[in-house]
Amino acid sequence: MRLRSLLPPMLLLPLLAGCEAVVLSPAGHIAAQQRDLLVFSVVLMLIIIVPVMALTVWFAWKYRASNAEARYDPDWDHSTHLELVIWAVPLLIIICLGAVTWAGTHLLDPYRPLDRIDKDRAVPADVRPLQVNVVALDWKWLFIYPEYGVATVNEMAVPVDRPVRFSLTSSSVMNAFYVPAMAGMIYAMPGMETKLHGVINAPGDYKGFSANYSGDGFSDMKFAFRGLSDDQFNAWIAQARQTGQTLDRVAYLDLARPSEKTPVMRFADVQPHLWDQIVNMCVQPGKMCMGEMMAIDDQGGLGLDAIRNTWPLAYDDQRRRSEAVLGGAAQGYVMAVCTADDAVAAAEGRAALELAQINAPSPSLARVQGLGLARPTSQSPLPGRSLIEQAAQPSVASPRNSPSQNGARS
């Protein structure tokens, strides 16, 4: 009867053969340190858990009702030695675990640049990290290589033993970038740029995926991660450059539309400043960038008159927030205030105006004369002054402007 009850769980054991313990067998230096920290923490906690579980079984067996040899002491209520063990051992473990966690948190900070390729090799002084800009889309991953001017979708490759510096953002909702074989998980958020540093030490094909639920296509939001030699990586870049496609504003806006199970795509060229526009959520032409809006706010804002103009602004590409708050699908934009193009045009216009003023002929120094009026003569009330100066000067014959009264007023 007992064998029959154990048979169904035993039949499920072969299914576990497909599981990959990639977290415990990483291929990158950062992931290996995280593995060591995880194993050390578990072993440290087992120092308490295993003895407690063993003593629980031992106490239940020793002090069972049928054991007449067990000591029965119903009035026992305190033991100094037992209290010392119960409190001192967990306290020491917590102190040790806290110290290791504090050191690991700073040494494995995702924003901290790498100083070692692995435990035996430091990063050479002449090696520059590979920059990869990552965009979490619905429901796919976009990778931009600014150093090489190419971009890919749902596939990325890095050279073995070369540090990689990731800059991450999202197009709509918060997501999580995770390549277990290389480094830890890091969040990607719209309108923000997060950082991650890592390195892969062994060539091969690995898996990357989204570790944060983001909607219907979350389950298929995966990408291929390849660790290649330098020659293989250069060939992979050359292959991407042969596609002929350009990732510009139009292509990105089309790519940002929600889609599931998107196949691998490659772009041979990337429009300049596209990454900055993605982070600042102003890829759509004429849309004010967040950086420009913050610069305006830093200078005091646009005032109360601009509330009606800026209120309908919604930086959600799917317009969910604008529809929920305003009750409609119409979008509003702040335009002709201070976009990047306007700033460049204003600077060029200002320079042209200054140049025109420099090259303009000197103005005539002749006295201003009204049309049809004769030049002032010596019989004028104020000889030697123009008509404009006379109009601006109070009459000295007026009794209201006597010297004594002027002095009193002043």
matplotlib code that plots the C-alpha trace (Angstrom):
import matplotlib.pyplot as plt

x = [0.0, 2.8, 4.6, 1.5, 1.3, 4.9, 4.7, 3.0, 5.6, 8.4, 7.0, 7.3, 11.1, 12.1, 10.5, 13.0, 15.8, 14.9, 15.6, 18.8, 20.6, 22.2, 22.1, 24.4, 26.6, 27.1, 29.5, 30.3, 32.4, 29.6, 27.1, 29.7, 30.1, 26.4, 26.3, 28.9, 27.0, 23.8, 25.5, 27.3, 24.0, 22.1, 24.9, 25.1, 21.3, 21.4, 23.7, 20.5, 17.9, 19.5, 20.2, 16.7, 15.0, 17.2, 16.6, 12.9, 12.8, 15.2, 13.1, 9.9, 11.5, 13.3, 10.4, 7.7, 5.0, 6.2, 9.8, 9.9, 13.6, 13.2, 13.5, 10.2, 10.6, 7.3, 8.6, 11.6, 11.4, 15.0, 18.4, 21.2, 23.3, 20.3, 19.3, 22.9, 22.9, 19.4, 20.3, 24.1, 24.3, 21.5, 22.9, 26.4, 24.9, 22.9, 25.9, 28.0, 25.2, 24.7, 28.4, 28.6, 25.4, 26.7, 30.0, 28.3, 25.8, 28.6, 30.9, 28.2, 26.4, 25.1, 26.2, 29.8, 32.2, 34.1, 37.7, 38.2, 37.4, 37.4, 38.9, 42.4, 42.5, 42.1, 40.6, 43.4, 43.9, 43.5, 40.2, 37.1, 33.7, 31.2, 28.3, 24.9, 21.6, 18.7, 15.0, 12.2, 9.3, 5.9, 6.9, 10.4, 13.9, 15.8, 19.6, 21.5, 25.3, 26.3, 30.0, 29.1, 26.0, 23.8, 20.8, 19.0, 15.7, 15.5, 19.2, 22.4, 26.0, 29.1, 32.8, 34.1, 36.1, 35.2, 33.3, 29.9, 28.1, 24.4, 22.1, 18.5, 15.1, 11.5, 9.0, 5.8, 5.8, 8.4, 10.3, 13.3, 16.3, 17.9, 20.7, 21.3, 24.6, 26.2, 24.9, 22.0, 18.6, 18.1, 14.9, 14.1, 11.6, 10.1, 11.6, 14.6, 18.0, 19.4, 22.9, 24.3, 27.9, 28.8, 31.1, 30.8, 33.8, 32.8, 31.6, 28.2, 24.5, 22.6, 19.1, 17.9, 14.3, 12.0, 11.8, 8.8, 5.3, 4.3, 1.2, -0.1, 3.2, 5.3, 5.9, 7.5, 9.6, 12.9, 16.0, 19.2, 22.4, 25.6, 29.1, 31.5, 35.2, 36.4, 36.4, 33.0, 31.7, 33.1, 31.4, 28.1, 28.4, 29.2, 26.1, 23.9, 25.3, 24.3, 20.6, 20.3, 17.5, 17.7, 16.4, 15.0, 12.0, 9.4, 10.9, 11.1, 7.5, 6.4, 8.6, 7.2, 3.7, 2.8, 3.6, 4.2, 6.8, 8.7, 11.4, 15.1, 15.6, 18.8, 19.3, 22.4, 22.2, 20.7, 19.5, 21.7, 20.3, 17.5, 18.5, 18.3, 14.8, 13.7, 14.8, 13.3, 10.1, 10.0, 10.5, 7.3, 8.1, 7.1, 6.8, 8.6, 11.4, 11.4, 14.8, 13.6, 10.5, 12.6, 14.8, 11.8, 10.6, 14.0, 13.7, 10.4, 8.0, 5.6, 3.2, -0.5, -1.4, 0.2, -1.8, -4.5, -1.8, 0.2, -2.6, -3.4, 0.2, 0.5, 3.8, 2.2, 2.5, -0.8, -2.5, -3.9, -3.4, -4.9, -7.9, -8.4, -8.0, -9.4, -12.0, -10.9, -8.2, -7.0, -3.4, -2.0, 1.5, 3.4, 4.9, 6.9, 8.0, 11.5, 12.2, 15.7, 15.1, 13.6, 16.7, 19.0, 17.0, 16.8, 20.6, 21.2, 18.7, 20.3, 23.7, 22.5, 20.9, 24.1, 26.0, 23.6, 23.9, 27.7, 27.7, 24.9, 26.0, 26.5, 23.3, 23.3, 24.1, 22.0, 19.3, 15.9, 13.5, 9.8, 8.4, 7.8, 9.3, 12.1, 15.4, 15.4, 16.9, 18.6, 15.2, 13.9, 13.0, 15.9, 18.5, 20.7, 18.2, 16.1, 12.3, 12.3, 14.5, 12.3, 9.2, 10.9, 12.2, 9.6, 9.0, 11.1, 8.5, 5.9, 5.3, 4.6, 8.2, 10.0, 13.4, 12.1, 9.2, 11.4, 13.8, 10.9, 9.6, 13.0]
y = [0.0, 2.4, 1.5, 2.5, 5.9, 6.6, 5.5, 8.6, 11.1, 8.8, 8.8, 12.6, 12.5, 11.9, 15.2, 17.0, 15.9, 18.8, 21.4, 23.4, 24.5, 27.4, 29.6, 27.0, 26.5, 30.0, 31.0, 34.6, 36.0, 38.1, 35.2, 32.9, 35.3, 35.5, 31.7, 31.6, 34.1, 32.1, 28.8, 30.4, 31.9, 28.6, 26.6, 29.2, 29.0, 25.2, 25.3, 26.2, 24.4, 21.0, 20.6, 21.9, 19.4, 16.6, 17.5, 17.7, 14.0, 13.0, 14.8, 13.2, 9.7, 10.1, 11.6, 9.4, 8.2, 4.6, 5.3, 4.6, 5.4, 9.1, 11.6, 13.2, 16.7, 18.6, 21.5, 22.3, 25.8, 27.2, 26.2, 28.8, 26.6, 25.9, 29.6, 30.5, 28.1, 29.2, 32.9, 33.0, 30.7, 32.3, 35.8, 34.9, 33.5, 36.6, 38.8, 36.7, 36.6, 40.4, 41.1, 38.8, 40.3, 43.9, 43.2, 41.3, 44.1, 46.6, 44.3, 43.0, 46.4, 46.3, 49.9, 49.1, 48.8, 45.5, 45.4, 41.6, 39.3, 36.3, 35.5, 35.0, 37.9, 41.6, 43.7, 45.0, 48.7, 48.8, 46.9, 49.1, 47.6, 46.8, 49.2, 47.6, 49.6, 47.5, 48.4, 46.2, 46.3, 44.6, 41.7, 41.5, 42.8, 45.4, 45.6, 48.5, 48.4, 52.1, 51.2, 49.3, 51.1, 47.9, 46.7, 43.3, 42.0, 39.0, 38.1, 39.5, 38.4, 39.5, 38.6, 36.2, 37.7, 41.3, 43.4, 44.4, 47.6, 47.5, 50.6, 49.6, 51.2, 50.2, 51.5, 51.0, 49.1, 48.0, 44.9, 42.8, 41.8, 38.5, 36.4, 33.8, 32.6, 36.1, 38.3, 39.1, 40.5, 44.3, 46.2, 48.3, 51.2, 53.7, 57.1, 55.9, 54.4, 51.6, 50.1, 46.6, 45.3, 41.7, 39.4, 36.0, 33.7, 30.6, 30.5, 29.0, 29.7, 30.8, 32.0, 35.4, 36.3, 38.7, 38.1, 40.5, 39.9, 42.4, 41.2, 38.6, 37.9, 37.7, 33.9, 34.2, 37.3, 35.5, 36.1, 34.2, 35.2, 34.1, 34.1, 34.3, 34.6, 37.9, 36.6, 35.1, 38.3, 40.4, 38.0, 38.3, 42.1, 41.8, 39.6, 42.3, 45.0, 43.0, 43.3, 46.8, 47.8, 51.0, 51.5, 55.0, 56.7, 55.1, 51.6, 51.9, 53.1, 50.1, 47.8, 49.1, 47.9, 44.9, 41.6, 38.0, 35.5, 38.0, 36.4, 37.5, 40.8, 42.7, 46.4, 47.5, 51.1, 53.0, 56.6, 59.0, 60.0, 57.4, 55.9, 59.3, 59.8, 56.4, 57.1, 60.6, 59.2, 61.5, 59.3, 60.5, 63.7, 66.9, 65.4, 67.2, 65.2, 64.6, 66.1, 69.3, 69.3, 68.9, 71.8, 74.0, 72.9, 73.7, 77.2, 77.8, 76.0, 77.4, 79.0, 78.5, 79.4, 76.2, 73.8, 73.2, 72.6, 70.2, 68.3, 65.9, 64.8, 61.0, 59.3, 55.9, 54.8, 52.9, 56.0, 53.9, 56.6, 59.4, 57.3, 56.4, 60.0, 62.1, 59.7, 59.8, 58.6, 62.1, 62.9, 66.4, 67.6, 70.6, 72.0, 75.0, 75.7, 74.2, 71.1, 70.2, 71.3, 74.6, 75.2, 74.6, 76.8, 79.6, 79.4, 79.7, 82.6, 84.4, 84.0, 85.3, 88.3, 89.2, 88.8, 91.1, 93.7, 93.6, 94.1, 96.8, 100.4, 102.8, 104.8, 108.5, 110.9, 113.8, 115.3, 113.7, 116.1, 115.5, 115.5, 119.1, 120.7, 123.2, 122.7, 124.3, 127.8, 129.8, 131.4, 128.0, 127.7, 125.3, 125.9, 123.1, 120.3, 118.2, 118.2, 114.8, 116.1, 119.2, 117.1, 115.0, 118.1, 119.9, 123.6, 125.8, 128.6, 126.6, 127.8, 124.1, 123.2, 125.9, 125.0, 125.1, 122.7, 120.4, 120.2, 119.5, 116.7, 115.0]
z = [0.0, 0.9, -2.4, -4.4, -2.7, -3.5, -7.2, -8.6, -7.2, -8.4, -12.0, -12.0, -11.2, -14.9, -15.8, -13.7, -16.1, -18.3, -15.6, -15.9, -12.8, -14.6, -11.5, -9.8, -12.9, -14.4, -17.1, -16.0, -13.2, -11.7, -11.8, -10.2, -7.3, -6.9, -6.9, -4.2, -2.1, -2.5, -1.5, 1.5, 2.8, 2.4, 4.2, 7.0, 7.6, 7.5, 10.6, 12.5, 10.4, 10.3, 14.0, 14.9, 12.5, 13.8, 17.5, 16.9, 15.8, 18.6, 21.3, 20.0, 20.1, 23.4, 25.4, 23.9, 26.4, 26.1, 27.1, 30.8, 31.0, 29.9, 32.7, 33.7, 35.2, 35.1, 37.2, 34.9, 33.5, 32.9, 31.7, 31.4, 29.1, 26.8, 26.7, 25.8, 22.9, 21.7, 21.6, 20.9, 17.9, 15.8, 16.8, 15.5, 12.3, 11.7, 12.3, 9.8, 7.3, 7.5, 7.0, 4.0, 2.5, 3.1, 1.4, -1.5, -2.0, -2.6, -4.6, -6.8, -7.3, -10.9, -11.4, -10.4, -13.3, -13.4, -12.3, -12.9, -15.8, -13.5, -10.1, -11.6, -14.1, -13.8, -16.6, -18.8, -18.9, -22.7, -22.8, -23.2, -22.1, -24.8, -24.6, -25.2, -25.0, -24.1, -24.6, -23.1, -25.6, -25.7, -25.8, -27.2, -26.5, -28.6, -28.4, -29.8, -30.2, -30.5, -31.0, -34.2, -35.3, -35.5, -33.6, -33.1, -31.8, -29.5, -30.1, -28.7, -28.7, -26.7, -27.0, -24.4, -21.6, -22.5, -19.9, -21.0, -19.9, -20.3, -20.3, -19.9, -20.3, -21.2, -23.8, -21.7, -18.5, -16.0, -16.9, -15.7, -17.8, -16.7, -18.2, -15.4, -16.9, -17.0, -14.2, -11.9, -12.7, -13.3, -13.8, -16.9, -16.4, -18.9, -18.7, -16.7, -17.5, -15.3, -15.5, -15.4, -15.8, -16.6, -18.4, -20.0, -19.6, -21.6, -25.2, -25.9, -26.4, -23.3, -22.5, -21.5, -20.5, -18.8, -15.1, -14.4, -15.6, -18.3, -19.9, -22.4, -24.2, -21.1, -21.4, -24.8, -24.0, -24.4, -26.3, -27.4, -25.7, -27.4, -26.0, -29.0, -29.7, -31.1, -34.7, -34.3, -32.8, -35.7, -38.1, -36.3, -36.5, -40.2, -40.7, -39.0, -41.3, -44.4, -43.7, -45.1, -42.7, -40.7, -37.2, -37.3, -35.6, -37.9, -37.6, -33.8, -33.5, -35.6, -33.6, -30.3, -31.1, -29.0, -30.7, -29.5, -30.5, -32.6, -34.7, -34.6, -36.5, -37.4, -38.4, -40.3, -39.1, -36.2, -36.4, -34.3, -30.9, -31.1, -27.7, -26.0, -27.6, -26.3, -22.8, -22.9, -24.4, -27.4, -30.3, -31.9, -33.9, -32.2, -28.8, -26.0, -24.4, -20.7, -20.3, -21.9, -19.8, -16.6, -17.8, -18.1, -14.7, -13.3, -14.6, -12.9, -15.3, -17.8, -15.3, -14.7, -18.3, -19.5, -17.3, -19.9, -22.5, -20.5, -18.7, -21.5, -21.9, -21.6, -22.1, -22.3, -25.9, -25.6, -24.2, -21.3, -18.8, -21.0, -21.7, -18.1, -16.7, -19.5, -20.8, -24.4, -26.7, -27.8, -27.1, -26.4, -27.0, -25.9, -29.2, -30.2, -26.6, -26.4, -28.4, -29.3, -33.0, -31.8, -29.6, -32.5, -34.8, -32.2, -31.7, -35.5, -35.8, -32.9, -34.5, -37.8, -36.1, -34.3, -37.5, -39.3, -36.5, -36.7, -40.5, -40.5, -41.4, -38.5, -37.8, -38.7, -35.9, -37.4, -35.2, -35.5, -37.4, -37.9, -41.4, -42.5, -39.4, -39.6, -37.8, -34.4, -34.3, -31.5, -30.7, -29.6, -25.8, -25.3, -27.9, -28.9, -28.0, -30.3, -30.3, -28.5, -25.8, -25.4, -25.1, -22.4, -20.4, -18.2, -18.9, -16.6, -16.9, -15.1, -11.5, -10.5, -11.2, -9.2, -7.8, -4.2, -5.0, -7.0, -4.1, -1.7, -3.9, -4.3]

ax = plt.figure().add_subplot(projection="3d")
ax.plot(x, y, z, "-o")
ax.set_aspect("equal")
plt.show()
